Amino acid sequence: MSVNATTDYAARAKAGFLLGLGLLLAGALGELVGTAYFGSLPGWERTLFFDMEVAGVLIGLLAPLVYGIVLPLVE
């Protein structure tokens, strides 16, 4: 993938952070609301919500690092 000088790294870093934040909130709220309304959730749903939380944290932390620091320095 070639990156040219018109790539907006700041917008990509913000979008990646917001994507990670959205995943984190959806996973946490899904687990809380699902447990509050339905009691015990099946194992696959608990795993799905937990994986969403973990992916959200990783994406939210790595996107600004990669798009805000690493790629502009490499270019």
QUICORGI-V466851 format. One record per residue. N is the residue number from 0. RES is the residue in three letters. OMEGA is omega in whole degrees, -180 to 180 (NA if undefined). NEAR is the number of other ideal C-beta (glycine too) atoms within 12 Angstrom. Layout:
BEGIN
N:RES:OMEGA:NEAR + N:RES:OMEGA:NEAR
END
This chain:
BEGIN
0:MET:179:5 + 1:SER:180:7 + 2:VAL:179:16 + 3:ASN:-174:10 + 4:ALA:-179:10 + 5:THR:179:9 + 6:THR:-179:17 + 7:ASP:-177:16 + 8:TYR:-179:26 + 9:ALA:180:17 + 10:ALA:179:16 + 11:ARG:178:24 + 12:ALA:178:27 + 13:LYS:180:18 + 14:ALA:178:20 + 15:GLY:178:28 + 16:PHE:180:27 + 17:LEU:175:19 + 18:LEU:178:26 + 19:GLY:178:29 + 20:LEU:178:26 + 21:GLY:177:23 + 22:LEU:179:29 + 23:LEU:-180:27 + 24:LEU:180:21 + 25:ALA:178:23 + 26:GLY:-179:29 + 27:ALA:180:21 + 28:LEU:178:20 + 29:GLY:179:27 + 30:GLU:-180:25 + 31:LEU:-178:17 + 32:VAL:179:16 + 33:GLY:178:21 + 34:THR:-179:17 + 35:ALA:-176:12 + 36:TYR:-173:12 + 37:PHE:-178:14 + 38:GLY:-179:8 + 39:SER:178:12 + 40:LEU:175:20 + 41:PRO:-177:13 + 42:GLY:-178:10 + 43:TRP:179:11 + 44:GLU:177:19 + 45:ARG:178:20 + 46:THR:179:16 + 47:LEU:-180:20 + 48:PHE:178:28 + 49:PHE:178:22 + 50:ASP:176:21 + 51:MET:179:28 + 52:GLU:-179:27 + 53:VAL:178:19 + 54:ALA:179:24 + 55:GLY:178:29 + 56:VAL:-179:23 + 57:LEU:180:22 + 58:ILE:-179:29 + 59:GLY:178:28 + 60:LEU:-175:23 + 61:LEU:-178:22 + 62:ALA:178:31 + 63:PRO:178:27 + 64:LEU:-177:21 + 65:VAL:-175:23 + 66:TYR:-178:28 + 67:GLY:-175:22 + 68:ILE:-170:17 + 69:VAL:-175:17 + 70:LEU:176:24 + 71:PRO:178:19 + 72:LEU:-179:11 + 73:VAL:-176:11 + 74:GLU:NA:14
END
